[in-house]
């Protein structure tokens, strides 16, 4: 089992992702985007960073890299795919999931720990949780505001594809708990398959006990499913 952590020019969380996965005894390797997915790939992380300097829109240029064709094909075959932060932006831009991530409501970079409420506990990414659990995961982004039309949002809800919402420490989903103005406090969603997910917070930064907080490890163990 090898999880491919895709590296674009400007990625800066690829090493963090590999370190977190290896800490969980999940084999992982960094893969340069021009090289395509290795044949032995059993999972994919599209990590955070500033691919191509966030020119045009965050994730827009990386989403057009040929490796994204490989990732879409792998996702269609049921391979677990997780997009984190810039990887979530790339995931939306490439059509792996609905919606888009745009400039934070307050138009500034947000770097802090936030609380998330688990909206579904029956997916590979959340099966270690109970529905309604409150977890704490760090964010670090300037373009993390999830946007989607109200019609498409209603379809997401009807399809039960909202994975996490920003909330306060007591689980209340409020405007005050929303760090970036995301539509309906959405922090993470599923693709058409439950094995595909994108989220703006960084689970790889909440995995190693020495760097504070371990709630993220239960997300990354989705690669064992």
C-alpha positions as CSV (number, residue, x, y, z in Angstrom):
1,X,0.0,0.0,0.0
2,X,1.5,3.3,-1.1
3,X,-0.2,6.7,-0.8
4,X,1.1,9.1,-3.4
5,X,1.5,12.7,-2.1
6,X,1.5,14.8,-5.2
7,X,4.0,17.7,-5.3
8,X,3.5,20.7,-7.6
9,X,5.7,23.7,-7.9
10,X,4.8,25.7,-4.8
11,X,3.5,22.8,-2.7
12,X,4.8,23.1,0.9
13,X,2.8,20.6,2.9
14,X,3.9,17.4,1.0
15,X,6.6,16.5,3.5
16,X,4.2,17.1,6.4
17,X,1.7,14.8,4.8
18,X,4.3,12.0,4.3
19,X,5.6,12.4,7.8
20,X,2.1,12.2,9.3
21,X,1.1,9.1,7.2
22,X,4.3,7.3,8.0
23,X,3.8,8.1,11.7
24,X,0.5,6.1,11.3
25,X,2.4,3.3,9.6
26,X,0.9,4.1,6.2
27,X,3.4,3.9,3.4
28,X,3.7,7.2,1.5
29,X,5.9,8.8,-1.0
30,X,6.1,12.2,-2.7
31,X,5.3,12.1,-6.4
32,X,6.3,15.0,-8.7
33,X,3.3,15.9,-10.7
34,X,5.0,15.6,-14.1
35,X,5.8,11.9,-13.4
36,X,2.2,10.7,-13.1
37,X,0.9,8.3,-10.5
38,X,3.0,5.2,-9.8
39,X,1.3,1.9,-10.7
40,X,1.3,0.8,-7.1
41,X,-0.6,3.8,-5.9
42,X,-3.4,2.9,-3.4
43,X,-4.3,6.4,-2.2
44,X,-3.6,10.0,-3.2
45,X,-3.1,13.1,-1.1
46,X,-3.2,16.5,-2.9
47,X,-1.5,18.6,-0.2
48,X,-1.5,22.2,0.8
49,X,0.8,25.0,-0.3
50,X,0.6,27.6,-3.0
51,X,0.8,25.7,-6.3
52,X,2.1,27.9,-9.1
53,X,2.0,30.9,-6.7
54,X,-1.8,30.8,-6.6
55,X,-1.8,32.7,-9.9
56,X,-5.2,33.1,-11.7
57,X,-7.0,31.4,-8.8
58,X,-5.7,29.2,-6.0
59,X,-5.4,25.7,-7.5
60,X,-6.5,26.7,-11.0
61,X,-3.2,25.9,-12.8
62,X,-2.4,22.7,-10.9
63,X,-5.9,21.4,-11.7
64,X,-4.9,21.4,-15.3
65,X,-1.8,19.3,-14.8
66,X,-1.9,15.9,-16.6
67,X,-1.6,14.1,-13.3
68,X,-5.1,15.2,-12.4
69,X,-6.4,13.0,-15.2
70,X,-4.6,10.1,-13.4
71,X,-6.2,11.2,-10.1
72,X,-9.7,11.5,-11.6
73,X,-9.3,8.0,-13.1
74,X,-8.1,6.6,-9.8
75,X,-10.9,8.2,-7.9
76,X,-13.5,6.8,-10.4
77,X,-12.0,3.3,-9.6
78,X,-12.5,3.8,-5.9
79,X,-9.0,4.9,-4.9
80,X,-9.1,7.1,-1.8
81,X,-8.3,10.7,-2.6
82,X,-7.9,13.5,-0.1
83,X,-7.4,17.2,-1.0
84,X,-6.1,19.4,1.8
85,X,-6.1,23.2,1.8
86,X,-4.5,24.0,-1.6
87,X,-5.3,20.4,-2.5
88,X,-9.0,21.1,-1.7
89,X,-8.8,24.1,-4.1
90,X,-7.3,21.9,-6.7
91,X,-9.9,19.2,-6.1
92,X,-12.7,21.7,-6.7
93,X,-11.0,23.3,-9.7
94,X,-10.5,19.9,-11.3
95,X,-14.0,18.7,-10.8
96,X,-13.3,16.1,-8.2
97,X,-15.9,17.8,-6.0
98,X,-18.4,20.6,-6.3
99,X,-18.0,24.2,-5.3
100,X,-15.0,26.5,-5.2
101,X,-12.7,28.1,-2.6
102,X,-12.2,31.8,-2.8
103,X,-10.8,34.8,-0.8
104,X,-11.6,34.8,2.9
105,X,-14.4,37.0,3.9
106,X,-12.1,39.3,5.8
107,X,-9.5,39.2,3.0
108,X,-6.6,38.2,5.2
109,X,-4.6,35.1,5.8
110,X,-6.1,33.0,8.7
111,X,-3.7,30.8,10.7
112,X,-5.3,29.3,13.8
113,X,-6.9,26.2,15.3
114,X,-10.6,25.8,14.6
115,X,-13.3,23.4,15.8
116,X,-15.1,21.2,13.3
117,X,-18.3,19.3,13.7
118,X,-18.4,15.8,12.1
119,X,-21.5,15.7,9.9
120,X,-21.1,12.1,8.8
121,X,-19.4,9.2,10.6
122,X,-19.9,6.5,8.0
123,X,-17.1,7.5,5.5
124,X,-13.5,6.2,5.3
125,X,-12.4,9.7,6.6
126,X,-14.7,9.8,9.6
127,X,-15.4,6.3,10.7
128,X,-13.3,6.7,13.8
129,X,-15.7,9.5,14.9
130,X,-19.3,9.7,15.9
131,X,-21.6,12.0,14.1
132,X,-21.7,15.3,15.9
133,X,-18.2,14.9,17.4
134,X,-16.2,18.1,17.8
135,X,-12.6,18.0,16.7
136,X,-9.8,20.6,16.6
137,X,-7.7,21.1,13.5
138,X,-5.5,24.0,12.4
139,X,-6.1,26.1,9.3
140,X,-3.7,28.3,7.3
141,X,-5.2,29.9,4.2
142,X,-6.0,33.1,2.5
143,X,-8.5,31.6,0.0
144,X,-10.5,29.1,2.1
145,X,-14.0,30.4,1.8
146,X,-16.2,27.6,0.3
147,X,-18.6,29.0,-2.2
148,X,-21.4,27.1,-4.0
149,X,-24.8,28.1,-5.3
150,X,-27.7,27.6,-3.0
151,X,-29.2,25.1,-5.4
152,X,-26.0,23.0,-5.5
153,X,-25.7,23.3,-1.8
154,X,-29.1,21.9,-1.3
155,X,-28.2,19.0,-3.6
156,X,-25.0,18.4,-1.5
157,X,-27.1,18.2,1.6
158,X,-29.6,16.0,0.0
159,X,-26.8,13.7,-1.1
160,X,-25.3,13.8,2.4
161,X,-22.0,15.0,1.1
162,X,-21.1,17.6,3.7
163,X,-18.3,16.1,5.8
164,X,-17.3,18.8,8.3
165,X,-18.6,22.3,9.4
166,X,-16.9,25.0,11.3
167,X,-18.4,25.3,14.8
168,X,-17.5,26.5,18.3
169,X,-16.1,24.4,21.1
170,X,-19.6,23.3,22.0
171,X,-20.6,22.3,18.5
172,X,-22.7,25.3,17.6
173,X,-22.5,26.2,13.9
174,X,-22.4,30.0,14.1
175,X,-21.1,33.0,12.1
176,X,-18.6,33.7,14.9
177,X,-17.2,30.2,14.5
178,X,-16.8,30.5,10.7
179,X,-13.2,31.7,10.1
180,X,-13.5,32.6,6.5
181,X,-17.1,33.1,5.6
182,X,-17.7,29.7,4.0
183,X,-21.2,29.0,2.8
184,X,-23.2,27.4,5.7
185,X,-19.9,26.9,7.6
186,X,-18.8,24.1,5.3
187,X,-15.2,23.0,5.9
188,X,-15.1,19.7,4.0
189,X,-17.1,17.8,1.5
190,X,-17.2,14.5,-0.3
191,X,-17.0,13.9,-4.0
192,X,-19.4,11.6,-5.8
193,X,-17.8,8.7,-4.1
194,X,-17.2,8.6,-0.3
195,X,-13.6,7.8,-1.0
196,X,-13.0,11.3,-2.3
197,X,-12.9,14.2,0.1
198,X,-11.6,17.8,0.2
199,X,-11.2,20.0,3.3
200,X,-9.6,23.3,4.1
201,X,-8.2,22.4,7.6
202,X,-4.9,20.5,7.8
203,X,-5.3,17.0,9.4
204,X,-1.6,16.3,8.8
205,X,-0.7,19.1,11.3
206,X,-2.9,17.5,14.0
207,X,-1.4,14.0,13.9
208,X,2.0,14.0,15.6
209,X,1.6,14.5,19.4
210,X,4.8,16.5,19.6
211,X,3.4,19.3,17.5
212,X,0.1,19.5,19.3
213,X,-3.3,17.8,18.8
214,X,-4.0,14.4,17.3
215,X,-7.6,14.7,16.0
216,X,-6.3,14.7,12.4
217,X,-4.9,11.2,12.6
218,X,-8.5,9.7,12.6
219,X,-9.0,11.4,9.2
220,X,-5.8,10.2,7.7
221,X,-6.5,6.6,8.7
222,X,-9.1,6.7,5.9
223,X,-6.3,5.4,3.8
224,X,-6.4,2.1,5.6
225,X,-10.0,1.5,4.7
